[in-house]
Amino acid sequence: MPDVIPSERDVDVLGHRAKIGILVPASNTIVEPEMAAMQPPGVTNHVSRMSRVNRPAHDLEKYKKFLGASVQMDDAIDVLTACEPDIIVHGHSVDSLAKGMSGADAMRAHMQTLGGGIPVMLPAHALLKALDTLGQPKKLGVLTPWMPPADEACTAFFSEAGYDVLAIKGLQHPTPLHIATAKPELLDQAVDEINVEGVECIIKVGTNSSMSFLVEGMEARLGKPVLTVNVVTYWAGLRHLGIEDRLQGFGQLAANY
């Protein structure tokens, strides 16, 4: 029997609509299960891990120095591209925000070059796309898991993009791994704190705290959109590929747009 000659791009049996490549830090335990819960039929997720994030909470100068540097990201992309994903979504938000809009653009270009032209969706770009989709609510309340230097960088990013951060709260987790211990009660209380007068939209950054399953309840309670980064980044990745499935249970953005 003659050898079977594969087509230029054979169709994956399970990921016949799309294969989503996901980059996460080594210590991140939340991105993978949350994005798995959002997979539409015919879409598969494939995760590659970067190395440990080194941002010492006890030394804020060093903490600030290491913002914006995804550790061993290039190696993780090299491993990820072996499965030929249709897009790479980056499950690490602070690095895409830390160096402003030009830094996010440069990071995306670098990643796409490393990936041989595979499109990349960064949290920074996904959040701006989400805000644009919702009609650009200008006044924001922002929740982070970070220390003050990262909160400052986050505020600067949204300010540069034309938004007003009326309130920001950093939960100041001591390590990246500890971020995943944030319980629903803590997140609900923190969101209520940043829902100050005038806030039109709540944004949650930091991919290692689980808020995706809380968004619907928060929006019902607050009467305004709540954008949490894992939902937003995965949603933006799907929409970039032309996959328009409505994702129920993760808030109005994913369900309606």
C-alpha positions as CSV (number, residue, x, y, z in Angstrom):
1,M,0.0,0.0,0.0
2,P,1.4,3.4,-0.9
3,D,2.2,5.9,1.8
4,V,-0.6,8.4,2.6
5,I,0.5,11.9,1.7
6,P,-1.0,14.3,4.2
7,S,-2.6,17.5,3.1
8,E,-0.9,20.8,3.8
9,R,-3.0,21.2,6.9
10,D,-4.8,18.0,8.1
11,V,-7.9,18.6,10.1
12,D,-7.6,17.8,13.8
13,V,-10.3,15.3,14.8
14,L,-11.3,17.0,18.1
15,G,-10.1,20.5,17.3
16,H,-11.6,20.6,13.8
17,R,-12.8,24.2,14.3
18,A,-9.7,25.6,16.1
19,K,-6.8,24.7,18.3
20,I,-6.1,27.3,20.9
21,G,-2.6,27.5,22.3
22,I,-2.4,28.9,25.8
23,L,0.7,30.2,27.6
24,V,0.7,30.3,31.4
25,P,3.3,30.9,34.1
26,A,4.6,27.8,35.8
27,S,2.7,28.5,39.0
28,N,-0.6,29.3,37.4
29,T,-3.4,26.9,38.3
30,I,-6.5,28.8,37.2
31,V,-6.2,29.7,33.5
32,E,-6.2,26.2,32.2
33,P,-9.4,25.0,34.0
34,E,-11.3,28.3,33.4
35,M,-10.5,28.3,29.7
36,A,-11.4,24.6,29.4
37,A,-14.8,25.4,30.8
38,M,-15.3,27.9,28.0
39,Q,-14.3,25.6,25.1
40,P,-17.0,25.5,22.3
41,P,-17.6,22.2,20.6
42,G,-14.9,21.4,18.0
43,V,-12.3,23.7,19.8
44,T,-9.4,22.3,21.8
45,N,-7.0,24.0,24.2
46,H,-3.3,23.3,24.4
47,V,-1.2,24.7,27.3
48,S,2.5,25.4,27.5
49,R,4.1,26.6,30.7
50,M,6.7,29.3,31.1
51,S,9.1,29.3,34.0
52,R,8.6,30.7,37.5
53,V,7.8,34.3,37.9
54,N,10.3,36.1,40.2
55,R,8.7,39.2,41.7
56,P,9.6,39.4,45.4
57,A,6.8,41.0,47.3
58,H,9.1,42.0,50.1
59,D,11.3,44.1,47.8
60,L,9.1,46.4,45.7
61,E,12.1,47.8,43.7
62,K,13.0,44.4,42.5
63,Y,9.3,43.6,42.0
64,K,9.0,46.6,39.7
65,K,12.1,45.6,37.8
66,F,10.7,42.2,36.9
67,L,7.4,43.5,35.6
68,G,6.9,42.9,31.9
69,A,9.2,39.9,31.5
70,S,7.5,36.6,30.9
71,V,10.2,34.1,32.0
72,Q,11.3,31.7,29.3
73,M,8.4,32.6,27.2
74,D,10.3,32.0,24.0
75,D,11.0,28.4,24.9
76,A,7.3,27.9,25.8
77,I,6.2,29.2,22.5
78,D,8.6,26.9,20.7
79,V,7.1,23.9,22.5
80,L,3.5,25.2,21.9
81,T,3.9,25.7,18.1
82,A,4.6,22.0,17.7
83,C,0.8,21.3,17.8
84,E,0.2,24.1,15.3
85,P,-2.4,26.1,17.1
86,D,-4.6,28.6,15.2
87,I,-3.9,31.3,17.8
88,I,-1.9,31.7,21.0
89,V,-3.5,33.4,23.9
90,H,-1.3,34.7,26.7
91,G,-2.5,33.7,30.2
92,H,-0.4,36.3,32.1
93,S,-1.9,39.7,32.2
94,V,0.6,41.9,34.0
95,D,3.4,41.4,31.5
96,S,1.2,42.7,28.7
97,L,0.1,45.8,30.6
98,A,3.4,46.7,32.3
99,K,5.1,48.6,29.4
100,G,2.1,50.5,28.1
101,M,0.4,50.2,24.7
102,S,3.6,50.2,22.7
103,G,5.1,47.6,24.9
104,A,2.0,45.3,24.4
105,D,2.3,45.8,20.6
106,A,6.0,45.0,20.7
107,M,5.3,41.9,22.8
108,R,2.7,40.6,20.4
109,A,4.9,41.2,17.4
110,H,7.8,39.3,19.1
111,M,5.6,36.4,20.0
112,Q,4.1,36.2,16.5
113,T,7.5,36.2,15.0
114,L,8.6,33.4,17.3
115,G,5.4,31.5,16.4
116,G,6.0,31.7,12.7
117,G,3.1,34.1,12.1
118,I,0.5,32.4,14.4
119,P,-1.7,35.2,15.7
120,V,-1.4,36.2,19.3
121,M,-4.0,37.5,21.7
122,L,-2.6,39.3,24.7
123,P,-4.7,40.3,27.7
124,A,-4.0,43.9,27.2
125,H,-5.4,43.9,23.6
126,A,-8.3,41.6,24.6
127,L,-9.3,44.0,27.4
128,L,-9.3,47.0,25.0
129,K,-11.3,45.0,22.4
130,A,-13.8,44.1,25.1
131,L,-14.2,47.7,26.3
132,D,-14.6,48.8,22.7
133,T,-17.3,46.1,22.1
134,L,-19.2,47.4,25.2
135,G,-19.2,51.0,23.9
136,Q,-16.1,52.2,25.6
137,P,-17.3,52.8,29.2
138,K,-14.7,55.3,30.2
139,K,-14.8,55.2,34.0
140,L,-13.3,52.0,35.4
141,G,-12.9,50.2,38.7
142,V,-10.0,47.8,38.6
143,L,-9.2,44.8,40.8
144,T,-5.7,43.2,40.8
145,P,-3.9,40.5,42.8
146,W,-0.7,42.6,42.8
147,M,1.5,44.9,44.7
148,P,1.5,48.7,44.2
149,P,4.1,48.8,41.4
150,A,2.0,46.5,39.2
151,D,-1.2,48.4,40.1
152,E,0.5,51.7,39.0
153,A,1.5,50.1,35.7
154,C,-2.1,48.9,35.2
155,T,-3.5,52.3,35.9
156,A,-1.0,53.9,33.5
157,F,-2.0,51.4,30.7
158,F,-5.7,52.2,30.9
159,S,-5.0,55.9,31.2
160,E,-2.9,55.8,28.1
161,A,-5.7,54.1,26.3
162,G,-8.1,56.9,27.2
163,Y,-9.8,55.4,30.3
164,D,-10.2,56.9,33.8
165,V,-9.4,54.5,36.6
166,L,-11.6,55.8,39.4
167,A,-10.7,53.1,41.9
168,I,-8.1,50.3,41.9
169,K,-7.5,47.7,44.6
170,G,-4.5,45.3,44.8
171,L,-5.0,42.3,46.9
172,Q,-1.2,42.1,47.5
173,H,-0.8,38.3,47.4
174,P,2.7,37.4,48.6
175,T,3.5,35.0,45.7
176,P,2.0,34.2,42.2
177,L,0.9,30.8,43.5
178,H,-0.9,32.4,46.4
179,I,-3.1,34.4,44.0
180,A,-5.1,31.2,43.4
181,T,-6.3,31.1,47.0
182,A,-8.6,34.1,46.6
183,K,-12.0,32.9,47.6
184,P,-15.3,34.2,46.1
185,E,-16.1,36.1,49.3
186,L,-12.9,38.0,49.0
187,L,-13.4,38.8,45.4
188,D,-17.0,39.9,45.9
189,Q,-16.0,42.2,48.7
190,A,-13.1,43.7,46.7
191,V,-15.3,44.3,43.7
192,D,-17.9,46.1,45.9
193,E,-15.0,48.3,47.2
194,I,-14.0,49.5,43.8
195,N,-17.6,50.0,42.6
196,V,-17.4,53.7,43.7
197,E,-19.7,56.4,42.4
198,G,-19.2,57.0,38.7
199,V,-17.7,53.6,37.8
200,E,-19.2,52.3,34.6
201,C,-17.3,49.0,34.3
202,I,-15.4,46.7,36.6
203,I,-12.2,45.1,35.3
204,K,-10.4,42.2,37.0
205,V,-6.8,41.5,35.9
206,G,-4.5,38.8,37.2
207,T,-5.1,35.4,35.6
208,N,-4.4,33.2,38.6
209,S,-7.5,34.1,40.7
210,S,-10.7,32.5,39.7
211,M,-13.5,35.0,39.0
212,S,-14.8,33.7,35.7
213,F,-17.7,31.8,37.3
214,L,-18.6,34.8,39.5
215,V,-19.2,37.3,36.7
216,E,-22.9,36.7,36.1
217,G,-23.7,37.2,39.8
218,M,-21.6,40.3,40.1
219,E,-23.2,41.9,37.0
220,A,-26.7,41.1,38.4
221,R,-25.8,42.7,41.7
222,L,-23.9,45.7,40.4
223,G,-26.0,46.4,37.3
224,K,-22.9,47.0,35.1
225,P,-20.4,45.0,33.1
226,V,-17.7,43.0,34.8
227,L,-14.7,42.0,32.7
228,T,-12.5,39.3,34.1
229,V,-9.3,38.7,32.2
230,N,-9.5,35.0,31.6
231,V,-13.0,35.2,30.1
232,V,-12.0,38.3,28.0
233,T,-8.8,36.9,26.6
234,Y,-10.4,33.6,25.6
235,W,-13.4,35.3,24.2
236,A,-11.2,37.6,22.1
237,G,-9.1,34.7,20.8
238,L,-12.3,32.9,19.6
239,R,-13.7,36.0,18.0
240,H,-10.4,36.7,16.3
241,L,-10.8,33.3,14.6
242,G,-14.3,34.0,13.6
243,I,-15.8,31.6,16.2
244,E,-19.0,33.4,17.3
245,D,-20.4,30.8,19.8
246,R,-22.1,32.6,22.7
247,L,-20.4,31.5,26.0
248,Q,-23.1,31.2,28.6
249,G,-22.4,31.6,32.3
250,F,-19.5,34.0,32.0
251,G,-21.1,37.4,31.9
252,Q,-22.7,39.6,29.3
253,L,-19.7,40.1,27.1
254,A,-19.2,36.4,26.3
255,A,-22.9,35.7,26.2
256,N,-24.0,38.5,24.0
257,Y,-21.1,39.5,21.7
